[in-house]
Amino acid sequence: MTLAIAAFVAGMLTVLSPCILPVLPFVFARHDRPFAQGNLPLLAGMVAGFAAVASLGAVAGAWAVQLNQIGRWAALAALALFGASLLSPRLAAWWSAPMVRAGERLAHKQQQRGGWRSAALLGAATGLIWTPCAGPVLGLVLATAALTGPGAHTLLLLLSYGAGAGVALWVALRVGARPLAALKARLLPGIAGRRIAGVAMLAGVVAVGTGIDTRLLARFGGLGDSGLEAGLLQRLIPAALAASPQPARLPVESARASLEGGTQWLNAAPQSIAALQGKVVLVNFWTYSCINCLRTLPYVKAWAQKYAGRGLVVVGVHTPEFAFEKDPGNVRRALQDLQIAYPVVQDNDFRIWRGFDNHYWPALYFVDAQGRVRHHQFGEGGYAASERVIEELLREAGAPGTGDAQPVPAPNVAPDLRGPGLAADADTLRSPETYLGYEKGSSPRVAGKVVPDKPAHYTPAALQSNTWSLSGTWTLKPEFVEGADAGGGLAMRFEARDANLVLGAGGSGPVRFRLTLDGQPPGRHHGTDVDADGNGVVDATRLYQLVRQSGAVQARTVEIRFLDSGARGYAFTFG
């Protein structure tokens, strides 16, 4: 329903596009007739005509998705033609001319007749003329319709879009011809905006053709001729897409899913996609010190438990970011601490990662009972949609408790989200992930020069927002900084609800530390790895939650003073 409302608003905004101007003479041809016999059937016919013609595009889009790569390139070619048409009015007139002529002939014949039938047919002809002239917003609506497949939802979406345009045109009829003339004069510069939209769409075609996710194309395709239109759609469309149903038939993204190439299997004997055929497989690329992965894990574990009896197999692919994450002992301890019981394969050489052509932590790949990748989710979020995909693939596989006629139930996983598993507070998050090793990170704010790979004594400088500093003797390494003496300090100025730090101990035993927040013990703002007085212990190389602000979130300075030598700091993360 949210997406239908968004489509309705988009249809209303389309009336501001210069593309609607050729339609206005047909609409105003019956402005002097009674509403029930003139404007109402005309606008209804226009909406129906538009929805009928546009539905063909949605059905063809579904076929194209099923044809996988061939359909993908065909769709890109069609989008390129549309983008070029936005740049060139001559090209647009050439390829839309047959439809326009057909609509004009139908309109000319029906104008000679009276009554609501002729008005409805005139409206249908108007819809036929309008269809090839609709602005770029229609590209986003049709893309969504194609993804959901032909059916009631697609028809509702297109009717909502057409109804929005119809209501806007009715308002234009009520306002009158004189204000409309002024509106035309104002919108003449919109031709330049149309050309900009054409450039954006062609850029999107190039991006998708070179492997960038197709959702970026929807962003380019959603740019309209009006700044108001683009601004409102940016707010409406993301929420609408999140609330839209999953496709009735998920496309095949890849038929080459493989778990071969791992260095070691944990929690189970080696698994393979071939041996798991008949099961639905959820492949989770993760690494145990990644905060984004830790926030996704509660959902993955809950799905593994909920759907195990219905044929879902979850496989974790642990692909390390830091060198310490290659150690099987560290990974085993992480699995125990995180209470992960499903099979996990160590992918230290990134072979499985490359086989999936993956680029993200975390990443979820949904493999059907025939061993084909049918869906993916990169990064956090999308949990409700992901569970709908699991349900759909289990239904396709004939899992117990499902059938072809049974609708996909609403997601009802409610995992425990205490500690680092709680999603970031996006409204207050102002600090990015900050690496401390010199290979990826920024230099600390200290007095004097920074010396790599050698112990050096550092005096901290004043911290600005999202900067860090060292005090005492430290050695800067490619992946981490290491404290040479007891008493060394590490500080960070941040603005977020949570502050986390990946820490390890390079010496022979644990490293004790004491934390302060703006120079004081953290009190009620302490994280799960620190007590209210700021005391903590580094007893393993992992992510430590240092701060969780309670109440209003504000900019803070966190400082960790290590009471033993050998502390290693890898990266600050925030939430």
DRENZA-312687 format. One line per 3 residues: number of its first residue (from 1); for each residue y, z, x of C-alpha. Coordinates in nm, 3 decimals. Layout:
<pts>
NUM> Y Z X; ...
</pts>
This chain:
<pts>
1> 0.000 0.000 0.000; 0.238 0.075 0.287; 0.185 -0.273 0.428
4> 0.246 -0.428 0.086; 0.576 -0.240 0.061; 0.668 -0.360 0.410
7> 0.582 -0.718 0.308; 0.798 -0.682 -0.004; 1.096 -0.565 0.204
10> 1.035 -0.847 0.453; 1.039 -1.096 0.166; 1.370 -0.958 0.042
13> 1.518 -0.984 0.390; 1.401 -1.344 0.424; 1.669 -1.444 0.174
16> 1.921 -1.379 0.452; 1.764 -1.653 0.664; 1.920 -2.001 0.671
19> 1.572 -2.134 0.587; 1.619 -2.015 0.230; 1.933 -2.222 0.172
22> 1.751 -2.544 0.066; 1.574 -2.345 -0.207; 1.891 -2.214 -0.369
25> 1.987 -2.535 -0.556; 1.651 -2.529 -0.738; 1.692 -2.162 -0.824
28> 2.048 -2.205 -0.947; 1.956 -2.512 -1.151; 1.858 -2.280 -1.439
31> 2.108 -2.001 -1.397; 2.252 -2.076 -1.742; 1.918 -2.047 -1.924
34> 1.787 -1.727 -2.090; 1.614 -1.506 -1.836; 1.273 -1.514 -2.010
37> 1.272 -1.895 -2.032; 1.455 -1.984 -1.715; 1.483 -1.751 -1.419
40> 1.175 -1.534 -1.481; 0.915 -1.815 -1.502; 1.091 -2.005 -1.223
43> 1.077 -1.711 -0.984; 0.722 -1.621 -1.092; 0.611 -1.978 -1.031
46> 0.778 -1.976 -0.692; 0.596 -1.656 -0.593; 0.262 -1.790 -0.718
49> 0.309 -2.124 -0.543; 0.401 -1.958 -0.218; 0.106 -1.716 -0.234
52> -0.140 -1.997 -0.315; -0.031 -2.218 -0.025; 0.006 -1.928 0.220
55> -0.341 -1.799 0.128; -0.487 -2.118 0.271; -0.335 -2.022 0.603
58> -0.488 -1.676 0.580; -0.833 -1.819 0.506; -0.804 -2.069 0.791
61> -0.696 -1.784 1.017; -1.013 -1.593 0.930; -1.224 -1.898 1.014
64> -1.038 -1.933 1.343; -1.109 -1.573 1.436; -1.479 -1.626 1.368
67> -1.480 -1.931 1.595; -1.385 -1.696 1.881; -1.234 -1.880 2.178
70> -1.210 -2.222 2.011; -1.033 -2.068 1.715; -0.814 -1.862 1.945
73> -0.681 -2.167 2.127; -0.641 -2.356 1.800; -0.435 -2.067 1.662
76> -0.224 -2.062 1.978; -0.161 -2.435 1.942; -0.050 -2.384 1.582
79> 0.182 -2.102 1.683; 0.323 -2.317 1.962; 0.398 -2.590 1.707
82> 0.571 -2.339 1.482; 0.774 -2.201 1.773; 0.874 -2.551 1.878
85> 0.977 -2.621 1.519; 1.212 -2.326 1.529; 1.373 -2.480 1.835
88> 1.388 -2.834 1.697; 1.498 -2.900 1.337; 1.378 -3.261 1.375
91> 1.025 -3.149 1.460; 1.026 -2.901 1.170; 1.144 -3.172 0.930
94> 0.877 -3.414 1.058; 0.573 -3.192 1.010; 0.695 -3.034 0.684
97> 0.813 -3.363 0.528; 0.491 -3.442 0.332; 0.492 -3.101 0.162
100> 0.864 -3.121 0.089; 0.831 -3.468 -0.068; 0.542 -3.351 -0.285
103> 0.742 -3.053 -0.406; 1.051 -3.263 -0.474; 0.853 -3.514 -0.683
106> 0.700 -3.234 -0.888; 1.038 -3.069 -0.936; 1.204 -3.397 -1.042
109> 0.946 -3.463 -1.313; 0.958 -3.114 -1.455; 1.336 -3.091 -1.466
112> 1.331 -3.335 -1.756; 1.134 -3.091 -1.973; 1.247 -2.767 -2.127
115> 1.086 -2.431 -2.184; 0.920 -2.179 -1.962; 0.642 -2.417 -1.852
118> 0.885 -2.652 -1.684; 1.062 -2.357 -1.524; 0.732 -2.224 -1.390
121> 0.636 -2.564 -1.250; 0.980 -2.599 -1.096; 0.927 -2.258 -0.938
124> 0.588 -2.366 -0.802; 0.751 -2.674 -0.652; 1.020 -2.454 -0.503
127> 0.753 -2.234 -0.350; 0.589 -2.543 -0.205; 0.916 -2.648 -0.044
130> 0.990 -2.296 0.076; 0.654 -2.236 0.242; 0.706 -2.450 0.555
133> 1.064 -2.326 0.585; 0.989 -1.953 0.579; 1.125 -1.759 0.874
136> 0.934 -1.596 1.162; 0.876 -1.279 0.960; 0.618 -1.475 0.764
139> 0.424 -1.524 1.088; 0.371 -1.149 1.114; 0.269 -1.121 0.749
142> 0.023 -1.411 0.776; -0.119 -1.275 1.102; -0.193 -0.944 0.930
145> -0.338 -1.126 0.630; -0.563 -1.330 0.857; -0.687 -1.019 1.033
148> -0.778 -0.846 0.707; -0.950 -1.161 0.584; -0.930 -1.340 0.248
151> -0.954 -1.107 -0.047; -0.758 -0.881 -0.278; -0.564 -0.720 0.006
154> -0.454 -1.056 0.146; -0.346 -1.176 -0.200; -0.155 -0.852 -0.262
157> 0.019 -0.884 0.074; 0.132 -1.242 0.015; 0.232 -1.177 -0.346
160> 0.436 -0.878 -0.229; 0.613 -1.092 0.028; 0.686 -1.363 -0.230
163> 0.792 -1.107 -0.490; 1.039 -0.958 -0.245; 1.197 -1.298 -0.195
166> 1.195 -1.355 -0.571; 1.374 -1.028 -0.640; 1.632 -1.107 -0.372
169> 1.692 -1.450 -0.526; 1.729 -1.292 -0.869; 1.992 -1.061 -0.724
172> 2.164 -1.368 -0.581; 2.160 -1.523 -0.928; 2.318 -1.213 -1.073
175> 2.583 -1.197 -0.808; 2.692 -1.555 -0.867; 2.773 -1.872 -0.685
178> 3.104 -1.769 -0.530; 2.972 -1.480 -0.318; 2.677 -1.701 -0.227
181> 2.910 -1.961 -0.081; 3.061 -1.692 0.141; 2.711 -1.583 0.241
184> 2.627 -1.938 0.347; 2.934 -1.954 0.567; 2.842 -1.627 0.730
187> 2.485 -1.734 0.803; 2.561 -2.067 0.969; 2.545 -1.906 1.317
190> 2.189 -1.802 1.228; 2.068 -2.137 1.365; 2.113 -1.996 1.713
193> 1.905 -1.696 1.613; 1.638 -1.933 1.483; 1.623 -2.103 1.823
196> 1.601 -1.767 1.999; 1.307 -1.681 1.772; 1.145 -2.011 1.871
199> 1.177 -1.927 2.240; 1.031 -1.582 2.175; 0.733 -1.727 1.988
202> 0.659 -1.980 2.263; 0.681 -1.699 2.518; 0.433 -1.505 2.308
205> 0.194 -1.802 2.304; 0.210 -1.818 2.683; 0.154 -1.441 2.706
208> -0.153 -1.449 2.482; -0.289 -1.759 2.652; -0.273 -1.581 2.986
211> -0.460 -1.275 2.856; -0.196 -1.032 2.722; -0.310 -0.854 2.408
214> -0.247 -1.055 2.092; -0.058 -0.772 1.931; 0.235 -0.853 2.158
217> 0.244 -1.191 1.992; 0.301 -1.022 1.661; 0.608 -0.856 1.807
220> 0.749 -1.189 1.922; 0.658 -1.350 1.594; 0.834 -1.074 1.400
223> 1.179 -1.153 1.536; 1.401 -1.286 1.261; 1.734 -1.461 1.232
226> 1.905 -1.141 1.126; 1.954 -0.825 1.331; 1.920 -0.618 1.013
229> 1.589 -0.786 0.937; 1.448 -0.722 1.283; 1.564 -0.361 1.289
232> 1.413 -0.273 0.953; 1.086 -0.447 1.030; 1.050 -0.260 1.358
235> 1.049 0.060 1.154; 0.834 -0.056 0.866; 0.566 -0.271 1.026
238> 0.407 -0.025 1.276; 0.349 0.236 1.003; 0.226 -0.034 0.768
241> -0.026 -0.170 1.015; -0.154 0.181 1.084; -0.215 0.231 0.711
244> -0.371 -0.110 0.647; -0.746 -0.142 0.593; -0.971 -0.267 0.867
247> -1.094 -0.625 0.848; -1.386 -0.684 0.615; -1.550 -0.869 0.902
250> -1.454 -0.772 1.254; -1.417 -1.060 1.500; -1.639 -1.098 1.806
253> -1.420 -1.020 2.106; -1.688 -1.066 2.371; -2.062 -1.126 2.391
256> -2.085 -1.009 2.754; -2.089 -0.630 2.720; -2.286 -0.474 3.006
259> -2.343 -0.129 3.151; -2.495 -0.264 3.472; -2.347 -0.168 3.809
262> -2.295 0.206 3.770; -2.354 0.430 4.071; -2.521 0.720 3.888
265> -2.614 0.824 3.534; -2.559 1.179 3.409; -2.691 1.352 3.095
268> -2.948 1.074 3.041; -3.163 0.808 3.202; -2.991 0.476 3.279
271> -2.888 0.290 2.965; -2.835 -0.080 2.900; -2.681 -0.276 2.616
274> -3.003 -0.477 2.581; -3.213 -0.162 2.542; -2.964 -0.025 2.288
277> -2.970 -0.332 2.062; -3.005 -0.222 1.704; -2.767 0.065 1.775
280> -2.389 0.071 1.752; -2.250 0.165 2.094; -1.912 0.322 2.163
283> -1.817 0.274 2.529; -1.546 0.513 2.649; -1.376 0.439 2.982
286> -1.229 0.766 3.108; -1.179 0.992 3.406; -1.187 1.368 3.386
289> -0.843 1.452 3.528; -0.660 1.200 3.305; -0.456 1.382 3.039
292> -0.467 1.084 2.801; -0.847 1.078 2.832; -0.867 1.451 2.764
295> -0.663 1.406 2.446; -0.903 1.136 2.326; -1.222 1.329 2.410
298> -1.221 1.563 2.106; -1.247 1.261 1.877; -1.511 1.085 2.086
301> -1.725 1.400 2.098; -1.685 1.454 1.724; -1.792 1.095 1.650
304> -2.092 1.130 1.882; -2.204 1.436 1.689; -2.125 1.310 1.340
307> -2.284 0.965 1.367; -2.575 1.027 1.605; -2.820 1.041 1.316
310> -2.692 0.713 1.173; -2.736 0.502 1.486; -2.423 0.552 1.699
313> -2.468 0.592 2.074; -2.167 0.703 2.278; -2.163 0.614 2.648
316> -1.893 0.748 2.877; -1.801 0.525 3.171; -1.638 0.755 3.426
319> -1.422 0.528 3.642; -1.230 0.740 3.897; -0.858 0.728 3.960
322> -0.863 0.973 4.252; -1.118 1.001 4.533; -1.233 1.350 4.425
325> -1.343 1.203 4.091; -1.613 1.004 4.271; -1.799 1.323 4.363
328> -2.102 1.363 4.131; -2.076 1.740 4.160; -1.718 1.737 4.033
331> -1.811 1.509 3.745; -2.111 1.725 3.651; -1.892 2.032 3.643
334> -1.636 1.850 3.430; -1.906 1.747 3.182; -2.016 2.109 3.158
337> -1.663 2.244 3.121; -1.571 1.979 2.863; -1.904 2.022 2.680
340> -1.993 1.653 2.694; -2.358 1.596 2.608; -2.372 1.218 2.560
343> -2.472 0.981 2.847; -2.212 0.925 3.118; -2.233 0.669 3.397
346> -2.027 0.697 3.713; -1.852 0.367 3.780; -1.725 0.447 4.129
349> -1.721 0.081 4.234; -1.543 -0.035 3.915; -1.822 -0.284 3.839
352> -1.856 -0.193 3.472; -1.476 -0.173 3.449; -1.445 -0.531 3.578
355> -1.733 -0.649 3.359; -1.538 -0.542 3.051; -1.215 -0.674 3.206
358> -1.070 -0.331 3.139; -0.729 -0.214 3.261; -0.671 0.122 3.090
361> -0.760 0.491 3.084; -0.876 0.569 2.823; -1.024 0.259 2.661
364> -1.274 0.242 2.377; -1.498 -0.061 2.319; -1.700 -0.087 1.998
367> -2.029 -0.276 2.049; -2.230 -0.387 1.747; -2.607 -0.375 1.698
370> -2.639 -0.721 1.856; -2.465 -0.616 2.177; -2.129 -0.782 2.108
373> -1.787 -0.622 2.154; -1.621 -0.625 1.812; -1.316 -0.405 1.860
376> -1.122 -0.212 2.123; -0.866 0.067 2.140; -0.649 0.112 2.448
379> -0.485 0.448 2.510; -0.448 0.741 2.275; -0.419 0.718 1.899
382> -0.570 0.487 1.640; -0.835 0.746 1.558; -0.856 0.675 1.185
385> -0.882 0.300 1.247; -1.143 0.358 1.518; -1.359 0.562 1.285
388> -1.334 0.292 1.019; -1.463 0.044 1.278; -1.758 0.273 1.356
391> -1.837 0.300 0.985; -1.813 -0.076 0.939; -2.042 -0.157 1.233
394> -2.295 0.100 1.116; -2.285 -0.055 0.770; -2.344 -0.401 0.920
397> -2.641 -0.262 1.114; -2.793 -0.119 0.796; -2.759 0.240 0.911
400> -2.903 0.513 0.686; -2.673 0.598 0.399; -2.490 0.264 0.400
403> -2.527 -0.062 0.217; -2.351 -0.394 0.178; -2.186 -0.286 -0.144
406> -2.086 0.059 -0.028; -1.720 0.096 0.071; -1.628 0.240 0.407
409> -1.553 0.610 0.351; -1.231 0.768 0.468; -1.243 0.928 0.814
412> -1.311 1.300 0.803; -1.354 1.398 1.167; -1.146 1.706 1.241
415> -1.202 1.790 1.610; -1.087 2.104 1.786; -0.753 2.018 1.948
418> -0.679 2.334 2.142; -0.563 2.315 2.502; -0.497 1.976 2.662
421> -0.668 1.799 2.370; -0.359 1.835 2.151; -0.166 1.508 2.125
424> 0.165 1.483 2.306; 0.483 1.569 2.117; 0.641 1.224 2.128
427> 0.970 1.347 1.981; 1.039 1.580 2.274; 0.857 1.404 2.558
430> 1.116 1.291 2.814; 0.920 1.315 3.140; 0.678 1.053 3.276
433> 0.359 1.104 3.473; 0.461 1.185 3.831; 0.230 1.122 4.127
436> 0.280 1.339 4.435; 0.093 1.132 4.696; 0.311 0.880 4.875
439> 0.089 0.584 4.782; 0.196 0.592 4.415; 0.452 0.867 4.390
442> 0.821 0.921 4.447; 0.948 1.124 4.740; 1.018 1.494 4.687
445> 1.378 1.615 4.683; 1.400 1.806 5.009; 1.656 1.861 5.282
448> 1.583 1.623 5.568; 1.327 1.348 5.608; 0.982 1.329 5.454
451> 0.704 1.291 5.711; 0.380 1.127 5.590; 0.034 1.236 5.711
454> 0.167 1.520 5.930; 0.235 1.887 5.853; 0.608 1.948 5.815
457> 0.827 2.231 5.691; 1.038 2.145 5.387; 1.339 2.310 5.229
460> 1.384 2.219 4.862; 1.699 2.044 4.742; 1.857 2.081 4.397
463> 1.638 1.929 4.128; 1.758 1.674 3.877; 1.569 1.572 3.564
466> 1.216 1.442 3.636; 1.225 1.515 4.008; 1.009 1.745 4.221
469> 1.039 1.937 4.545; 0.841 2.121 4.812; 0.904 2.445 4.997
472> 0.714 2.563 5.302; 0.475 2.363 5.519; 0.306 2.067 5.352
475> 0.125 1.747 5.449; 0.195 1.438 5.240; -0.117 1.223 5.194
478> -0.165 0.893 5.008; -0.311 1.064 4.697; -0.188 1.423 4.721
481> 0.024 1.683 4.897; -0.155 1.972 5.074; -0.015 2.314 5.153
484> -0.076 2.420 5.512; 0.019 2.787 5.473; 0.013 3.059 5.212
487> 0.344 3.094 5.031; 0.419 2.724 4.992; 0.590 2.616 4.672
490> 0.588 2.312 4.445; 0.852 2.267 4.173; 0.929 2.012 3.900
493> 1.220 1.968 3.657; 1.082 1.834 3.329; 1.150 1.799 2.957
496> 0.837 1.814 2.741; 0.633 2.059 2.537; 0.347 2.066 2.790
499> 0.343 2.051 3.169; 0.012 1.985 3.346; -0.075 1.944 3.712
502> -0.387 1.800 3.873; -0.474 2.053 4.144; -0.749 2.104 4.397
505> -0.837 2.338 4.683; -0.883 2.180 5.024; -0.993 2.500 5.199
508> -1.311 2.704 5.184; -1.234 2.896 4.866; -1.018 2.922 4.554
511> -0.640 2.919 4.579; -0.441 3.176 4.384; -0.097 3.089 4.254
514> 0.191 3.238 4.059; 0.404 3.031 3.822; 0.760 3.080 3.707
517> 0.954 2.897 3.439; 1.327 2.880 3.512; 1.271 3.160 3.763
520> 1.095 3.392 3.516; 0.730 3.456 3.418; 0.629 3.206 3.147
523> 0.548 3.468 2.883; 0.459 3.300 2.552; 0.518 2.959 2.711
526> 0.217 2.985 2.943; -0.054 2.718 2.940; -0.427 2.769 2.905
529> -0.479 2.796 3.284; -0.205 3.054 3.339; -0.154 3.401 3.193
532> 0.172 3.534 3.051; 0.268 3.675 3.392; 0.221 3.334 3.554
535> -0.102 3.409 3.742; -0.364 3.138 3.790; -0.643 3.027 4.023
538> -0.735 2.680 4.149; -1.114 2.698 4.150; -1.196 2.328 4.100
541> -1.024 1.994 4.138; -0.911 1.912 3.785; -0.614 1.909 3.549
544> -0.451 2.249 3.490; -0.232 2.316 3.188; 0.060 2.516 3.325
547> 0.313 2.527 3.041; 0.307 2.488 2.664; 0.652 2.560 2.529
550> 0.655 2.762 2.210; 0.938 2.691 1.970; 1.228 2.465 2.062
553> 1.149 2.235 2.355; 1.411 2.214 2.628; 1.447 2.100 2.987
556> 1.277 2.346 3.223; 1.199 2.397 3.590; 0.842 2.500 3.666
559> 0.764 2.636 4.013; 0.419 2.716 4.149; 0.398 2.948 4.450
562> 0.055 2.931 4.617; -0.072 3.260 4.757; -0.341 3.095 4.972
565> -0.343 2.790 5.197; -0.516 2.463 5.114; -0.364 2.387 4.773
568> -0.361 2.017 4.685; -0.132 1.869 4.421; -0.206 1.522 4.284
571> 0.001 1.446 3.975; 0.217 1.608 3.707; 0.154 1.497 3.350
574> 0.337 1.596 3.034; 0.284 1.612 2.661
</pts>
